[in-house]
Amino acid sequence: MTTTDMTQNSEFVTSLYASYSRRLGAAFLDCLILLIPACIMGSVIPVIGGIVAYFLYAPFLESSVLRATIGKKLMGIQVNAVDGGRISFRSAMIRALMKLISSALFFVPHLLALFTEKRQALHDLVAETVVVYGRVEMPVVDAWMDTMREVFRSEKLNPTKGHKLSDLERLQSLYERGALSKEEFEEEKKKVLGRV
């Protein structure tokens, strides 16, 4: 590989990572979107209601098949694991918690995205995530509900947990809508079929 090829390849890889301005725009949109739910939750649960609303929003959507909050989806960016896959709910929670900590530090840790190779802020580095250009076309409510079911799935909450057929049908539907790649579909299918 020549030096020119390496430079072009490096520019291509860098262009996959979302720009800081695009991320800032998404954060602004998410703040506007969360304003009303945070106020409502704040009146129901004083002091921490807004934080609860945030944790019901960002982690559930970023770990969904959308891989993005509504603001990120509108800006055409999404959150991926460093290896390119969908992030786990645990990673999304860590990411959300670190964003709150960064906010308490006057957003200074967010500026790391301007200087890191993969444009990662502190919350991305800790959660092992990257923000890239991309969009999955799926209704936000469907993605959010699917993630809620995945996270809160238990024998008591979901008596159909053992019903492999319904899980396979749901996966097939997601795959046909383009919400899952072929690799993700096959991986999830193996998990369902391997379930005891």
Rosetta blueprint (number, residue, H / E / L):
1 M L
2 T L
3 T H
4 T H
5 D H
6 M H
7 T H
8 Q H
9 N H
10 S H
11 E H
12 F H
13 V H
14 T H
15 S H
16 L H
17 Y E
18 A L
19 S L
20 Y H
21 S H
22 R H
23 R H
24 L H
25 G H
26 A H
27 A H
28 F H
29 L H
30 D H
31 C H
32 L H
33 I H
34 L H
35 L H
36 I H
37 P H
38 A H
39 C H
40 I H
41 M H
42 G H
43 S H
44 V H
45 I L
46 P L
47 V L
48 I L
49 G H
50 G H
51 I H
52 V H
53 A H
54 Y H
55 F H
56 L H
57 Y H
58 A H
59 P H
60 F H
61 L H
62 E H
63 S L
64 S L
65 V L
66 L L
67 R L
68 A L
69 T L
70 I H
71 G H
72 K H
73 K H
74 L H
75 M H
76 G L
77 I E
78 Q E
79 V E
80 N E
81 A E
82 V L
83 D L
84 G L
85 G L
86 R L
87 I L
88 S L
89 F H
90 R H
91 S H
92 A H
93 M H
94 I H
95 R H
96 A H
97 L H
98 M H
99 K H
100 L H
101 I H
102 S H
103 S H
104 A H
105 L L
106 F L
107 F L
108 V H
109 P H
110 H H
111 L H
112 L H
113 A H
114 L H
115 F L
116 T L
117 E L
118 K L
119 R L
120 Q L
121 A L
122 L H
123 H H
124 D H
125 L H
126 V H
127 A H
128 E L
129 T E
130 V E
131 V E
132 V E
133 Y E
134 G L
135 R L
136 V L
137 E L
138 M L
139 P L
140 V H
141 V H
142 D H
143 A H
144 W H
145 M H
146 D H
147 T H
148 M H
149 R H
150 E H
151 V H
152 F H
153 R L
154 S L
155 E L
156 K L
157 L L
158 N L
159 P L
160 T L
161 K L
162 G L
163 H L
164 K H
165 L H
166 S H
167 D H
168 L H
169 E H
170 R H
171 L H
172 Q H
173 S H
174 L H
175 Y H
176 E H
177 R L
178 G L
179 A L
180 L L
181 S L
182 K H
183 E H
184 E H
185 F H
186 E H
187 E H
188 E H
189 K H
190 K H
191 K H
192 V H
193 L H
194 G L
195 R L
196 V L
